[in-house]
Structure formats: structure tokens, C-alpha cells
Amino acid sequence: MQEEKLSPEFSSPRFIPNSLGLMDSEEDQQAEQRIEPHEMWLWFADNHWKQWHGVWVKWQPLESSQAVLSFKSMRSFREADGSHRTHCIHRNDWCSGAAGDTQNIKLAGGPWDLYEEVHSLPNGIVHPQNTDSRLLQFPNGDLGWLQLALTPGHPRRIVFGEVQFLLPSKAAKVAVIMGFDGEDKLGVSQILEESKVSDEKPDPSWEGTLWKHHCSPLEKTRAEPRGTFVGTEMILTPGLMLTRKKALWRGFKGGMDEESAQNYTLMHLPYDVTCWAPKKAAIGKEHAFVVHWIVNQEEIRTILWNYGENGCLQFLKTALYCKRKEDASELPL
């Protein structure tokens, strides 16, 4: 079944080497820009301090194409009264079942207090729940909540990362989580979220306003968009160095060589989101996780994060690629 498309309102340099072939050639370089922690904190406040409601759906793609878990998700980021954006209160609630099911709280987290003077650091924003990860954000609101270094033998997970595409309206976002559990099983989750005025739980019948939530199985195959897509990539390191470069979209596999690609798998999620990740945790080897969102036939958004052989996070990248005008003849009438 073809996935429901989004409405048009949702559309929208120094070279960092990577032996996996996921980066483009050394061209159109721009000087690096250092991002101050205060800047990133304000981006976080401006774009994400809201009440986010959605549905969290998880798959284990190497086990089955069917969803294994589904929860309603309420993630609240509220500015503390009188704090002038220096203090955020974060709370999570998850309710069992897919949209329309009876709500019974299964998990709740927080509230946590995030203070700029404590949690805004030179290598990203740290969360009180997990001091081993950092929130790295771009000016457009896209972000990653990522481990700074991989932790083999962790009792809950080996690798975990969440990235988010913020829509231009700032009223909705696409979150994707990828990682491996203690048994080294690959999991991928999608949370389609929209902002609400209140952080109260939605009515049990709520199925979303901007998104049509569902627990569809993963698609077996998905055709890549035809044509040439060019755009600007923003690359951010844990040291908060930001570079921008013009680049071509290299397809779902990012131009990876065939030998390396044998260790990876494609996962085709609802709403034309496709992920590319290692089949097994690749600690001790350079590797990457990639999320592509085919917004429409003329726009592709990509977020990629890369780990080095030492297990440390090297960079986070976000990009918007647009179809070249000379390829417009390929679009349907």
C-alpha cells in the first residue's frame, strides 16, 4: 500500500574524511564555524520547548517486518516560570497501545530539570537521565540525541541514537531511533510528533492531526527517487564545530562500497522514511547510521551520524537536497 503523502506545507567546510564513502568530494568548502553552547541552548528552546504528542512504533527489522511495540508518546519541554529560557522542565509519558486503544500508563519519566549553566556544555547539551549522551542541534531545529562513545556490555543497550527532523512550520517533527539491545538485536523506532498547547494526555480516540498514525509493517523494497538531487549539508562535531558544504544525494546507501554495504541493511518505514544501519553493532570499526526522509518528489532530507574505530562519535550531519530543475520533466503531470 502506498503511504499517505504529506501536505505541501511540510516541505520545505572543511572536508571531514570518512572511509565508508558516505561523504562527498572536497569541493565547495566553507570555513568552520564554532557554535557557542549558549547558541545551541537557544536553538533548543526556540524549536523544541513545547508539548509533543505522537505515537512511538518499534520494529526489529532483521526478525520481522511487523511492528513489535506501539505506544502513545507525550514529551513535554516546559520553560520554568520566570527563568528567561535558562531552565527547562522535561517530562515523558508513554501509554500502551496504538492510537485508539485504551490508555494505561506503562512508562513515565521525569520530571527532569535542565539548567543552561549546568547542562549546556562545550560538547552539547547533557540530560540528567543519561550523562553519556549529548544533544547536538542545528540552526534549523534538526537534532541528534547520541552517545558520545559506544558502550559494549551495557546492561540495557549497546548502541542507541535518536535523530529528529523538524518541519519548517515547527509544529511537527519526525523522530527516528536506532540501536542494538543487550542481545545485539537491531531495533528501529519512529515517532511522528506534533506540538500541542497542553501536556495533558490526549483522548483515547486521538489518532493525530497532522499525521495519520498507524503500525504498518516495514516495506520490503522502496524505489529511490529519480533524478539528481543537490543541496547543502551541515556537519556538526561534538566539539561544536559546524561546517556547510554543497553536495549530491548519493542514494539510500550513501555511495557506500559493496564490501562495506554487505554488513548493512535498509529499513523502509512509514511516511517514506528509509534507514541504513549496520546489521550488528560495529564497535571497533568505523560505521554510520543514516535516515533519509523523502518529503516529496522534489525534496529529500537526510540525517547521518558516524562513529570512528575508537568508538567515539565523529560527527552528526543533516542535509536538504532538492531536485535539479533539468530533471523536472521526470515529475508526473
Summary of the structure (lengths in Angstrom):
residues: 333
radius of gyration: 19.2
end to end distance: 21.4
largest distance: 56.0
contacts: 1016
relative contact order: 0.19
helix: 9%
strand: 47%
